[in-house]
Amino acid sequence: MTTTTTDPVADPADLAGMFTAYGRELLRYCTRRVGEQVAEDVVAETFLVAYEQRFRYDASRGGVLPWLYGIATNLLRRHRRTEVRALRALADAGADPDAAAARIDAQRTVRRLAGVLAALPRRQRDVLLLFAIAELDHAEIATALGIPVGTVKSALHRARAKVRAALAPEGETL
C-alpha cells in the first residue's frame, strides 16, 4: 500500500480514526507474520503504543501508516521466536502422499520459502515482508524501520536474491 501525500489520519491523537483507517491493513500484515491470535494482540498493542507515543510522530518524515508499521514491526520482533518457529515448522513439514503432484510441488516450494524466510537476517526479513505483505514503498519502509532508503534497497535486494536462489529448481541457479 502506498500512502498518498494526503494522509486520511494526520493526527496520531485520533486513536479511533487511526484504527478505522489502518487497523485492517496492520492486521493483515501482522497475521501473515505471526498468525491471527498473536496478530490481534500486536495490532492492539500497536495502537496503544502509537497513542502513548503520539508526541514522537513527525509528519515531515511520512504519513501515519508507515509510522504504525514501524511500531508494529518493532512489536513483532518480540514475537520473532514464534514467527521463526512457525516458519521452521512449515519448512520441516512432510508432504501429503495422497496429494496431487502439483500440490506436492507447491508444498515443497512453501517449505523452502518458509525456511529461507526463517533464516534471513531480521532486517532483511522485516524489509521483505513490509514490501511484499504491507506493500510499502522503499521510503515508507525506511520510515517504518528508521533506516536509510539505501539500506532498505540493499536489504530488499539481498533478501530477494536469497529467495530466488532457494526457489530455483534444484541444480539450477537464477
C-alpha positions as CSV (number, residue, x, y, z in Angstrom):
1,M,0.0,0.0,0.0
2,T,1.5,3.3,-1.0
3,T,0.4,6.2,1.2
4,T,-0.7,9.3,-0.6
5,T,0.5,12.7,0.3
6,T,-2.8,13.4,2.0
7,D,-3.0,11.1,4.9
8,P,-6.6,10.4,5.9
9,V,-5.5,10.5,9.6
10,A,-2.8,13.1,10.2
11,D,-3.3,13.2,13.9
12,P,-2.0,10.3,16.0
13,A,-4.0,11.5,18.9
14,D,-7.1,10.4,16.9
15,L,-6.9,6.8,18.1
16,A,-10.3,5.8,16.7
17,G,-9.5,7.4,13.4
18,M,-6.2,5.6,13.1
19,F,-7.8,2.3,14.0
20,T,-10.6,2.8,11.4
21,A,-8.2,3.9,8.7
22,Y,-5.4,1.5,9.3
23,G,-6.4,-1.4,11.6
24,R,-7.3,-3.8,8.8
25,E,-4.0,-3.3,6.9
26,L,-2.0,-3.7,10.0
27,L,-3.9,-6.8,11.0
28,R,-3.3,-8.3,7.5
29,Y,0.4,-7.7,7.8
30,C,0.7,-9.0,11.3
31,T,-1.4,-12.0,10.6
32,R,0.8,-13.1,7.8
33,R,3.8,-12.8,10.0
34,V,2.7,-14.4,13.3
35,G,-0.8,-15.8,12.9
36,E,-4.3,-14.5,13.7
37,Q,-4.2,-14.7,17.5
38,V,-0.9,-13.0,18.1
39,A,-1.6,-10.5,15.3
40,E,-4.7,-9.2,17.0
41,D,-2.7,-8.6,20.2
42,V,0.2,-7.0,18.2
43,V,-2.2,-4.6,16.4
44,A,-4.0,-3.7,19.6
45,E,-0.6,-3.0,21.2
46,T,0.5,-1.0,18.1
47,F,-2.4,1.4,18.5
48,L,-1.8,1.6,22.3
49,V,1.9,2.4,21.8
50,A,1.1,4.9,19.0
51,Y,-1.3,6.7,21.2
52,E,1.1,6.7,24.1
53,Q,4.0,7.9,21.9
54,R,1.9,10.3,19.7
55,F,4.2,13.2,20.6
56,R,7.0,11.4,18.8
57,Y,5.2,11.3,15.5
58,D,6.9,13.6,12.9
59,A,4.6,14.3,9.9
60,S,7.6,15.6,8.0
61,R,9.1,12.0,7.9
62,G,6.0,10.5,6.3
63,G,2.4,9.5,7.0
64,V,0.8,7.8,10.0
65,L,0.7,4.4,8.3
66,P,4.4,3.9,7.8
67,W,4.9,5.1,11.4
68,L,2.3,2.5,12.6
69,Y,4.1,-0.2,10.5
70,G,7.3,0.7,12.3
71,I,5.7,0.3,15.7
72,A,4.1,-3.0,14.6
73,T,7.3,-4.3,13.2
74,N,9.1,-3.5,16.5
75,L,6.4,-5.3,18.4
76,L,6.7,-8.3,16.1
77,R,10.3,-8.6,16.9
78,R,9.2,-9.6,20.4
79,H,7.3,-12.4,18.8
80,R,10.2,-13.3,16.5
81,R,10.7,-16.7,18.1
82,T,7.1,-17.6,17.4
83,E,7.4,-16.4,13.8
84,V,10.7,-18.2,13.2
85,R,9.4,-21.4,14.9
86,A,6.3,-21.4,12.7
87,L,8.4,-20.8,9.5
88,R,10.8,-23.6,10.5
89,A,7.9,-26.0,11.3
90,L,6.4,-25.3,7.9
91,A,9.8,-25.8,6.3
92,D,10.2,-29.2,8.1
93,A,6.6,-30.4,7.5
94,G,6.3,-33.5,5.4
95,A,4.3,-33.7,2.1
96,D,0.9,-35.4,2.0
97,P,1.5,-38.6,-0.1
98,D,-2.1,-38.6,-1.3
99,A,-1.8,-35.0,-2.7
100,A,-1.5,-34.4,-6.4
101,A,1.9,-33.7,-7.9
102,A,1.3,-30.0,-8.3
103,R,0.2,-29.7,-4.7
104,I,3.3,-31.6,-3.5
105,D,5.5,-29.2,-5.6
106,A,3.7,-26.2,-4.1
107,Q,4.1,-27.6,-0.6
108,R,7.8,-28.1,-1.2
109,T,8.1,-24.6,-2.5
110,V,6.3,-23.2,0.5
111,R,8.5,-25.2,2.8
112,R,11.7,-24.0,1.1
113,L,10.4,-20.4,1.1
114,A,9.5,-20.6,4.8
115,G,12.9,-22.0,5.6
116,V,14.6,-19.1,3.7
117,L,12.4,-16.5,5.5
118,A,13.2,-18.0,8.8
119,A,17.0,-17.9,8.0
120,L,17.0,-14.3,6.7
121,P,18.6,-11.8,9.0
122,R,16.0,-9.8,10.9
123,R,16.4,-6.6,8.9
124,Q,16.1,-8.4,5.5
125,R,13.0,-10.3,6.7
126,D,11.4,-7.1,8.0
127,V,12.1,-5.2,4.8
128,L,11.0,-8.0,2.5
129,L,7.7,-8.6,4.5
130,L,6.9,-4.9,4.7
131,F,7.4,-4.7,0.9
132,A,5.6,-7.9,0.0
133,I,2.8,-8.1,2.5
134,A,2.2,-4.5,3.6
135,E,3.1,-3.2,0.0
136,L,5.1,-0.3,1.4
137,D,7.5,1.5,-0.9
138,H,11.1,2.0,-0.1
139,A,10.7,5.4,1.5
140,E,7.8,4.1,3.7
141,I,9.8,1.1,4.8
142,A,12.7,3.4,5.6
143,T,10.4,5.5,7.7
144,A,8.8,2.4,9.4
145,L,12.1,0.9,10.4
146,G,14.0,4.1,11.0
147,I,16.7,3.3,8.5
148,P,18.0,5.0,5.3
149,V,16.3,4.3,2.0
150,G,19.6,2.9,0.6
151,T,19.7,0.4,3.4
152,V,16.2,-0.7,2.6
153,K,17.1,-1.2,-1.1
154,S,20.2,-3.2,-0.3
155,A,18.3,-5.3,2.3
156,L,15.5,-6.0,-0.1
157,H,17.9,-6.9,-2.9
158,R,19.8,-9.3,-0.7
159,A,16.5,-10.9,0.6
160,R,15.1,-11.3,-2.9
161,A,18.4,-12.9,-4.1
162,K,18.2,-15.4,-1.3
163,V,14.6,-16.2,-2.0
164,R,15.2,-16.5,-5.7
165,A,18.1,-18.9,-5.1
166,A,16.0,-21.0,-2.8
167,L,13.2,-21.2,-5.2
168,A,15.3,-22.1,-8.2
169,P,14.8,-25.6,-9.5
170,E,17.4,-28.0,-7.9
171,G,20.7,-27.8,-9.6
172,E,19.8,-24.5,-11.4
173,T,20.8,-21.0,-10.3
174,L,19.0,-17.9,-11.2
